[in-house]
Amino acid sequence: MQTFEFDLAYLLGKLESLETTTVPAWGEMSAQRMIEHLCDALYMSCGIGEFELEVPEDRIEKMQLFLASDKPMAQNIRVSFAHADTALRNENMEFALDEFATAFVDFMEKYEENPSFIALHPFYGNLDFEKWNQLHAKHFAHHFKQFGLID
């Protein structure tokens, strides 16, 4: 399996190879919607948005263990807070990539300025920087595979 790096230059290098017409291997998101969806995940990790825990609290430990595992996220997973038909908010892919870069930098700066910051994920509970990094790396790899950006 190809190495996946959670680094802005690496991520942008991969995302910039997408075309608006790139068809995913599974799922219904367009390439631009996927980029905006990754932005949404970065916003969530910064505590932006109102979310509630959607799994029983006694499952959180198991869910967080999954983040640290080598197991990939399931294809075609559906969650209440992400929809393929959500309206695009950027005029084009270039603007979506700009938003992604800004959201990524904001995420890194948020935790650099406040290392003890915790934000809620509806399935994984309260996550610190380390756990959010695990989740983002796994989540981004999931969508990069979906769009053929990595093996």
C-alpha contacts under 8 A as a table, 3 or more apart, distances in Angstrom:
res1	aa1	res2	aa2	distance
1	M	151	D	6.29
2	Q	150	I	6.54
2	Q	151	D	5.96
4	F	137	A	7.52
4	F	141	A	6.79
4	F	150	I	7.98
5	E	10	Y	6.51
5	E	11	L	7.43
5	E	137	A	7.50
6	F	10	Y	7.33
6	F	11	L	6.93
6	F	133	N	7.73
6	F	136	H	7.88
6	F	137	A	5.79
7	D	10	Y	5.38
7	D	11	L	6.05
8	L	11	L	5.07
8	L	12	L	5.95
8	L	101	A	7.06
8	L	104	F	7.06
9	A	12	L	5.30
9	A	13	G	5.97
10	Y	13	G	5.09
10	Y	14	K	6.40
11	L	14	K	5.29
11	L	15	L	6.14
12	L	15	L	4.94
12	L	16	E	5.74
12	L	97	L	7.41
12	L	101	A	7.50
13	G	16	E	5.41
13	G	17	S	6.88
14	K	17	S	5.58
14	K	18	L	7.53
14	K	149	L	6.08
15	L	18	L	5.59
15	L	35	I	7.78
15	L	97	L	7.56
15	L	149	L	7.58
16	E	97	L	7.48
17	S	149	L	7.96
18	L	22	T	6.22
18	L	31	A	6.82
19	E	22	T	5.14
19	E	31	A	7.16
20	T	30	S	7.35
20	T	31	A	5.97
20	T	32	Q	6.64
20	T	93	M	6.97
21	T	30	S	7.90
21	T	31	A	7.50
22	T	30	S	7.55
22	T	31	A	6.26
22	T	147	F	7.15
23	V	30	S	7.14
23	V	31	A	7.41
23	V	147	F	6.78
24	P	27	G	6.61
24	P	28	E	7.47
24	P	29	M	7.46
24	P	30	S	7.45
24	P	31	A	7.62
24	P	146	Q	5.36
24	P	147	F	4.61
24	P	148	G	7.33
25	A	146	Q	5.24
25	A	147	F	6.19
25	A	148	G	7.29
26	W	75	Q	7.03
26	W	76	N	6.66
26	W	146	Q	6.13
27	G	75	Q	7.65
27	G	76	N	5.50
27	G	146	Q	7.89
28	E	84	A	5.66
29	M	32	Q	7.97
29	M	33	R	5.73
29	M	34	M	5.91
29	M	84	A	4.63
29	M	85	D	7.28
30	S	33	R	5.07
30	S	34	M	6.16
30	S	84	A	7.58
31	A	34	M	5.15
31	A	35	I	6.46
31	A	147	F	7.46
32	Q	35	I	5.12
32	Q	36	E	6.28
32	Q	88	L	7.54
32	Q	92	N	7.52
32	Q	93	M	5.59
32	Q	96	A	6.65
33	R	36	E	5.04
33	R	37	H	5.95
33	R	84	A	7.08
33	R	86	T	7.66
33	R	88	L	6.23
34	M	37	H	4.84
34	M	38	L	6.26
34	M	143	H	7.27
35	I	38	L	5.13
35	I	39	C	6.43
35	I	96	A	6.47
35	I	97	L	7.00
35	I	100	F	6.87
36	E	39	C	4.90
36	E	40	D	6.27
36	E	88	L	7.57
36	E	89	R	7.89
36	E	96	A	6.22
36	E	99	E	7.78
36	E	100	F	7.09
37	H	40	D	4.92
37	H	41	A	6.42
37	H	82	A	7.18
38	L	41	A	5.08
38	L	42	L	6.38
38	L	100	F	7.29
38	L	140	F	7.07
39	C	42	L	5.04
39	C	43	Y	6.19
39	C	99	E	7.07
39	C	100	F	5.33
39	C	103	A	5.94
39	C	104	F	7.61
40	D	43	Y	5.02
40	D	44	M	6.17
41	A	44	M	5.01
41	A	45	S	6.34
41	A	136	H	7.60
42	L	45	S	5.12
42	L	46	C	6.53
42	L	103	A	6.08
42	L	104	F	6.46
42	L	107	F	6.22
42	L	136	H	7.78
43	Y	46	C	5.09
43	Y	47	G	6.53
43	Y	48	I	5.20
43	Y	49	G	7.48
43	Y	103	A	6.70
43	Y	107	F	7.37
44	M	47	G	5.11
44	M	48	I	5.18
44	M	49	G	6.32
44	M	119	A	7.19
44	M	120	L	7.53
44	M	121	H	7.17
45	S	48	I	7.34
45	S	107	F	7.00
45	S	119	A	5.62
45	S	120	L	7.35
45	S	121	H	7.54
45	S	127	L	7.98
45	S	132	W	6.55
46	C	106	D	7.85
46	C	107	F	5.92
46	C	110	K	6.60
46	C	119	A	6.47
47	G	118	I	7.84
47	G	119	A	5.13
47	G	120	L	7.13
51	F	120	L	7.12
51	F	121	H	7.25
51	F	122	P	6.33
52	E	120	L	7.61
52	E	121	H	7.75
52	E	122	P	5.60
53	L	56	P	7.74
53	L	120	L	7.47
53	L	121	H	6.90
53	L	122	P	4.21
53	L	123	F	6.32
53	L	125	G	6.38
54	E	122	P	5.12
54	E	123	F	5.82
55	V	59	R	6.79
55	V	60	I	7.45
55	V	122	P	7.13
55	V	123	F	5.72
56	P	59	R	5.62
56	P	60	I	7.20
57	E	60	I	5.41
57	E	125	G	7.84
58	D	61	E	7.00
59	R	62	K	5.44
59	R	63	M	6.17
60	I	63	M	4.94
60	I	64	Q	6.05
60	I	123	F	7.44
60	I	124	Y	5.66
60	I	125	G	6.05
61	E	64	Q	5.17
61	E	65	L	6.24
62	K	65	L	5.05
62	K	66	F	6.46
63	M	66	F	5.19
63	M	67	L	6.87
63	M	123	F	7.31
63	M	124	Y	5.64
64	Q	67	L	5.14
64	Q	68	A	6.99
64	Q	124	Y	5.85
64	Q	131	K	7.60
65	L	68	A	5.38
65	L	69	S	6.51
66	F	69	S	5.04
66	F	70	D	7.93
66	F	71	K	7.03
67	L	131	K	7.22
67	L	134	Q	5.69
67	L	135	L	5.73
67	L	138	K	7.20
68	A	131	K	7.99
68	A	134	Q	6.34
72	P	138	K	6.73
72	P	142	H	6.86
73	M	138	K	7.05
73	M	139	H	7.07
73	M	142	H	6.17
74	A	77	I	5.92
75	Q	142	H	7.87
78	R	82	A	7.50
78	R	83	H	7.77
79	V	82	A	5.76
79	V	83	H	7.55
80	S	83	H	7.46
82	A	86	T	7.73
83	H	86	T	5.49
88	L	91	E	7.72
90	N	93	M	7.31
90	N	95	F	5.78
90	N	96	A	5.58
91	E	95	F	6.49
91	E	96	A	7.78
92	N	95	F	5.53
92	N	96	A	6.39
93	M	96	A	4.86
93	M	97	L	6.10
94	E	97	L	5.12
94	E	98	D	6.30
95	F	98	D	4.91
95	F	99	E	6.17
96	A	99	E	5.01
96	A	100	F	6.16
97	L	100	F	4.88
97	L	101	A	6.21
98	D	101	A	5.18
98	D	102	T	6.27
99	E	102	T	5.14
99	E	103	A	6.03
100	F	103	A	5.08
100	F	104	F	6.05
101	A	104	F	5.17
101	A	105	V	6.25
102	T	105	V	5.21
102	T	106	D	6.05
103	A	106	D	4.98
103	A	107	F	6.13
104	F	107	F	5.10
104	F	108	M	6.38
105	V	108	M	5.17
105	V	109	E	6.05
106	D	109	E	5.08
106	D	110	K	5.88
107	F	110	K	5.15
107	F	111	Y	6.65
108	M	111	Y	5.62
108	M	112	E	6.15
109	E	112	E	4.85
109	E	113	E	5.94
110	K	113	E	5.42
110	K	114	N	6.10
110	K	115	P	7.89
110	K	117	F	7.95
111	Y	114	N	4.80
111	Y	115	P	4.67
111	Y	116	S	7.32
111	Y	117	F	6.39
111	Y	129	F	6.37
112	E	115	P	5.60
114	N	117	F	5.51
115	P	129	F	7.09
116	S	128	D	6.85
116	S	129	F	7.82
117	F	128	D	6.27
117	F	129	F	7.42
118	I	126	N	5.98
118	I	127	L	5.37
118	I	128	D	4.79
118	I	129	F	7.43
119	A	126	N	5.40
119	A	127	L	5.54
119	A	128	D	6.86
120	L	124	Y	7.58
120	L	125	G	5.27
120	L	126	N	4.29
120	L	127	L	6.14
121	H	124	Y	5.28
121	H	125	G	5.03
121	H	126	N	6.23
121	H	127	L	7.09
122	P	125	G	6.02
124	Y	127	L	7.31
127	L	130	E	7.76
127	L	131	K	5.43
127	L	132	W	5.93
128	D	131	K	5.42
128	D	132	W	6.09
129	F	132	W	5.09
129	F	133	N	6.07
130	E	133	N	5.15
130	E	134	Q	6.37
131	K	134	Q	4.99
131	K	135	L	6.15
132	W	135	L	4.94
132	W	136	H	5.90
133	N	136	H	5.15
133	N	137	A	5.98
134	Q	137	A	5.29
134	Q	138	K	6.18
135	L	138	K	5.18
135	L	139	H	5.85
136	H	139	H	4.95
136	H	140	F	5.68
137	A	140	F	5.28
137	A	141	A	5.97
138	K	141	A	5.19
138	K	142	H	6.16
139	H	142	H	5.02
139	H	143	H	6.53
140	F	143	H	5.23
140	F	144	F	6.00
141	A	144	F	4.92
141	A	145	K	6.05
141	A	150	I	7.57
142	H	145	K	5.35
142	H	146	Q	6.25
143	H	146	Q	4.70
143	H	147	F	6.28
144	F	147	F	5.28
144	F	148	G	6.07
144	F	149	L	4.86
144	F	150	I	5.77
145	K	148	G	4.94
145	K	149	L	5.81
145	K	150	I	5.20
145	K	151	D	6.01
146	Q	149	L	7.73
148	G	151	D	6.74
